[in-house]
Each structure stands twice: as structure tokens, then as C-alpha cells.
Amino acid sequence: MFKNYYLSTMLAAGLLQISGCTYQPKNEKTGMESAIKALKSDVSFAVEQAAKKNDFRLLHSKGRRIVVPGLEQLDISLLKSQCGLKPMLNSSDVVKTTEQRQKQKAAYAYAKQYNQAVYQRCLTGLEK
């Protein structure tokens, strides 16, 4: 009797643990979606401001190696001569904490969207 009770208790605890790992609350999903929408609206606003100022410089990371997020496949000197470059605030190639890593990922995602939008406008301006 005791053996069956112990076995069924362990089985129930295991099932609860497994099912708990797969549960994703709806508010967590909507939180991610709202963060993506906020990022897109921030980028759109920044691109509009750049267009008003006619400032099509691209964001790059500060560090030992210059990286232009979203345009890594293109030549840095070409980007610099076409549009110009400006450093991202608080970017570095030294990351010590997970919080810094998360901030770097967010900054990279922002700069990637910004650079892709601004680069198209920069090329359009060069064609005129």
C-alpha cells in the first residue's frame, strides 16, 4: 500500500513539474508583442526625426571592431562615405552581466531596424 502511494505521489509531482514548464501565460505573450510594437514605433519616430534633419548617419557599435547592425554584409568605408556613421549610446564590446547583455541585444535590435530604414532613405537621397 505504502509503495503504491509513494509511486503515485512521485508520478503526480513529475507530471506537475513537466506541465508547469510548458505553460506560458497570455500576459507574457502580450508583453512581448507590446515591446515589439513599442520598438517599432520608437524606430519610426527616430527615422522621421532623421529625415526632418536630413541626417542619415547610421548607428554603429563602439568597441574594438565597428559593427553597423543590420548592414554587416556591406563595406564599412562605403557606408561611411555614403551616409556617415554615428556611435550608439552605451554600446561596448565588454559585457559583464546578463542585464548588460539584454540591454546590448535591445540596442542591437533597435539599431538594426533604424539602420535598415535610414539606409534606404540615404540611398534615395544619393540618387537625386
Backbone hydrogen bonds in HBPLUS format (Angstrom, degrees):
<---DONOR---> <-ACCEPTOR-->    atom                        ^
c    i                          cat <-CA-CA->   ^        H-A-AA   ^      H-
h    n   atom  resd res      DA  || num        DHA   H-A  angle D-A-AA Bond
n    s   type  num  typ     dist DA aas  dist angle  dist       angle   num
A0005-TYR N   A0001-MET O   3.11 MM   4  6.36 158.2  2.16 151.4 157.6     1
A0006-TYR N   A0002-PHE O   3.01 MM   4  6.15 161.2  2.05 149.0 153.6     2
A0007-LEU N   A0003-LYS O   3.02 MM   4  6.18 160.9  2.06 146.1 151.6     3
A0008-SER N   A0004-ASN O   2.93 MM   4  6.04 164.0  1.95 148.7 152.9     4
A0009-THR N   A0005-TYR O   2.96 MM   4  6.07 150.6  2.05 143.8 152.1     5
A0010-MET N   A0006-TYR O   3.02 MM   4  6.22 160.9  2.06 149.9 154.4     6
A0011-LEU N   A0007-LEU O   2.97 MM   4  6.15 156.6  2.02 147.0 153.9     7
A0012-ALA N   A0008-SER O   2.96 MM   4  6.08 159.5  2.01 143.5 148.7     8
A0013-ALA N   A0009-THR O   2.97 MM   4  6.16 159.4  2.01 148.3 154.1     9
A0014-GLY N   A0010-MET O   2.93 MM   4  6.09 155.3  1.99 145.6 152.4    10
A0015-LEU N   A0011-LEU O   2.97 MM   4  6.21 157.9  2.02 148.9 154.7    11
A0016-LEU N   A0012-ALA O   2.98 MM   4  6.19 156.2  2.04 147.6 154.1    12
A0017-GLN N   A0013-ALA O   3.00 MM   4  6.17 153.6  2.08 143.3 150.6    13
A0018-ILE N   A0014-GLY O   2.97 MM   4  6.19 160.0  2.01 149.9 154.9    14
A0019-SER N   A0015-LEU O   2.96 MM   4  6.08 169.0  1.97 150.3 153.6    15
A0020-GLY N   A0016-LEU O   2.97 MM   4  5.95 144.0  2.10 140.4 149.7    16
A0021-CYS N   A0018-ILE O   3.26 MM   3  5.50 138.4  2.44 101.7 112.0    17
A0028-GLU N   A0025-PRO O   3.19 MM   3  5.51 137.4  2.39 102.7 113.6    18
A0030-THR N   A0026-LYS O   2.96 MM   4  6.29 165.7  1.98 158.4 162.1    19
A0031-GLY N   A0027-ASN O   2.90 MM   4  5.86 138.3  2.08 129.8 141.2    20
A0032-MET N   A0028-GLU O   3.12 MM   4  6.38 150.1  2.22 141.9 148.1    21
A0033-GLU N   A0029-LYS O   3.01 MM   4  6.31 160.1  2.05 150.2 156.0    22
A0034-SER N   A0030-THR O   2.88 MM   4  5.99 156.3  1.93 144.1 150.3    23
A0035-ALA N   A0031-GLY O   3.01 MM   4  6.16 145.2  2.14 137.2 146.7    24
A0036-ILE N   A0032-MET O   3.02 MM   4  6.30 151.1  2.10 146.9 154.1    25
A0037-LYS N   A0033-GLU O   2.99 MM   4  6.26 157.7  2.04 147.2 153.3    26
A0038-ALA N   A0034-SER O   2.89 MM   4  6.04 155.2  1.95 143.2 150.1    27
A0039-LEU N   A0035-ALA O   2.97 MM   4  6.15 153.5  2.04 141.9 148.9    28
A0040-LYS N   A0036-ILE O   2.98 MM   4  6.24 160.4  2.02 149.1 153.9    29
A0041-SER N   A0037-LYS O   2.94 MM   4  6.17 156.5  1.99 148.2 154.7    30
A0042-ASP N   A0038-ALA O   2.89 MM   4  6.08 154.8  1.96 147.3 154.4    31
A0043-VAL N   A0039-LEU O   2.94 MM   4  6.15 159.6  1.98 150.0 155.5    32
A0044-SER N   A0040-LYS O   2.89 MM   4  6.05 161.1  1.92 146.4 152.0    33
A0045-PHE N   A0041-SER O   2.97 MM   4  6.11 159.7  2.02 145.1 150.2    34
A0046-ALA N   A0042-ASP O   2.97 MM   4  6.19 160.7  2.00 147.5 152.9    35
A0047-VAL N   A0043-VAL O   2.87 MM   4  6.07 156.5  1.92 154.3 160.7    36
A0048-GLU N   A0044-SER O   2.98 MM   4  6.19 156.8  2.03 146.9 153.2    37
A0049-GLN N   A0045-PHE O   2.96 MM   4  6.24 157.8  2.01 149.8 155.9    38
A0050-ALA N   A0046-ALA O   2.94 MM   4  6.16 154.2  2.01 144.6 151.7    39
A0051-ALA N   A0047-VAL O   2.94 MM   4  6.17 152.7  2.01 146.4 153.8    40
A0052-LYS N   A0048-GLU O   2.97 MM   4  6.26 153.6  2.04 148.3 155.3    41
A0053-LYS N   A0049-GLN O   3.08 MM   4  6.32 153.4  2.16 146.3 152.9    42
A0054-ASN N   A0050-ALA O   2.84 MM   4  5.77 109.8  2.34 133.5 151.5    43
A0055-ASP N   A0050-ALA O   2.86 MM   5  4.96 157.3  1.92 147.7 150.3    44
A0054-ASN N   A0051-ALA O   3.15 MM   3  4.75 144.9  2.28  91.1 101.5    45
A0058-LEU N   A0084-GLY O   2.89 MM  26  6.23 165.4  1.91 140.6 137.3    46
A0086-LYS N   A0058-LEU O   2.78 MM  28  5.94 151.2  1.87 158.7 156.3    47
A0060-HIS N   A0086-LYS O   2.95 MM  26  6.13 139.4  2.11 144.6 151.0    48
A0088-MET N   A0060-HIS O   2.78 MM  28  5.67 148.1  1.89 165.5 159.9    49
A0061-SER N   A0067-VAL O   2.90 MM   6  5.38 156.9  1.95 148.5 155.3    50
A0071-LEU N   A0068-VAL O   3.00 MM   3  5.59 159.9  2.04 139.1 144.5    51
A0074-LEU N   A0071-LEU O   3.14 MM   3  5.69 159.5  2.18 115.4 121.4    52
A0079-LEU N   A0075-ASP O   3.04 MM   4  6.38 162.5  2.07 154.4 159.0    53
A0080-LYS N   A0076-ILE O   2.85 MM   4  6.05 159.0  1.89 153.2 159.6    54
A0081-SER N   A0077-SER O   3.02 MM   4  6.15 153.8  2.09 139.9 146.1    55
A0082-GLN N   A0078-LEU O   2.88 MM   4  6.04 154.0  1.95 150.7 158.3    56
A0083-CYS N   A0079-LEU O   2.91 MM   4  5.78 163.6  1.94 150.1 154.0    57
A0084-GLY N   A0079-LEU O   3.21 MM   5  6.41 158.5  2.26 142.1 145.9    58
A0101-ARG N   A0097-THR O   3.07 MM   4  6.39 151.3  2.16 141.7 150.0    59
A0102-GLN N   A0098-THR O   2.92 MM   4  6.18 154.3  1.98 146.3 152.3    60
A0103-LYS N   A0099-GLU O   2.99 MM   4  6.27 156.4  2.05 147.4 153.9    61
A0104-GLN N   A0100-GLN O   2.88 MM   4  6.10 153.2  1.95 146.7 154.2    62
A0105-LYS N   A0101-ARG O   2.95 MM   4  6.21 155.4  2.01 147.3 153.7    63
A0106-ALA N   A0102-GLN O   2.99 MM   4  6.24 159.2  2.04 147.8 153.1    64
A0107-ALA N   A0103-LYS O   2.87 MM   4  6.05 159.1  1.92 148.0 154.2    65
A0108-TYR N   A0104-GLN O   2.85 MM   4  6.00 154.0  1.92 146.5 153.8    66
A0109-ALA N   A0105-LYS O   2.97 MM   4  6.17 159.6  2.01 147.7 152.8    67
A0110-TYR N   A0106-ALA O   3.00 MM   4  6.20 160.4  2.04 148.7 153.8    68
A0111-ALA N   A0107-ALA O   2.89 MM   4  6.06 168.1  1.91 149.4 153.1    69
A0112-LYS N   A0108-TYR O   2.82 MM   4  5.93 152.1  1.90 148.6 156.5    70
A0113-GLN N   A0109-ALA O   3.20 MM   4  6.42 167.6  2.22 147.8 149.6    71
A0114-TYR N   A0110-TYR O   2.93 MM   4  6.10 165.8  1.95 155.0 159.8    72
A0115-ASN N   A0111-ALA O   2.78 MM   4  5.78 168.2  1.79 148.3 152.2    73
A0116-GLN N   A0112-LYS O   3.09 MM   4  6.20 161.3  2.13 146.9 151.8    74
A0117-ALA N   A0113-GLN O   3.16 MM   4  6.33 158.3  2.21 147.0 152.3    75
A0118-VAL N   A0114-TYR O   2.85 MM   4  6.02 169.0  1.87 159.8 163.4    76
A0119-TYR N   A0115-ASN O   2.81 MM   4  5.68 155.6  1.87 145.0 151.9    77
A0121-ARG N   A0117-ALA O   3.36 MM   4  6.70 155.5  2.43 141.8 148.0    78
A0122-CYS N   A0118-VAL O   2.77 MM   4  6.02 150.1  1.86 149.7 159.4    79
A0123-LEU N   A0119-TYR O   2.91 MM   4  6.15 162.6  1.94 152.5 155.4    80
A0124-THR N   A0120-GLN O   3.04 MM   4  6.23 153.5  2.11 141.9 149.4    81
A0125-GLY N   A0121-ARG O   2.95 MM   4  6.18 151.2  2.04 144.3 151.7    82
A0126-LEU N   A0122-CYS O   3.01 MM   4  6.33 142.0  2.16 143.9 154.7    83
A0127-GLU N   A0123-LEU O   3.10 MM   4  6.34 141.9  2.25 144.4 153.6    84
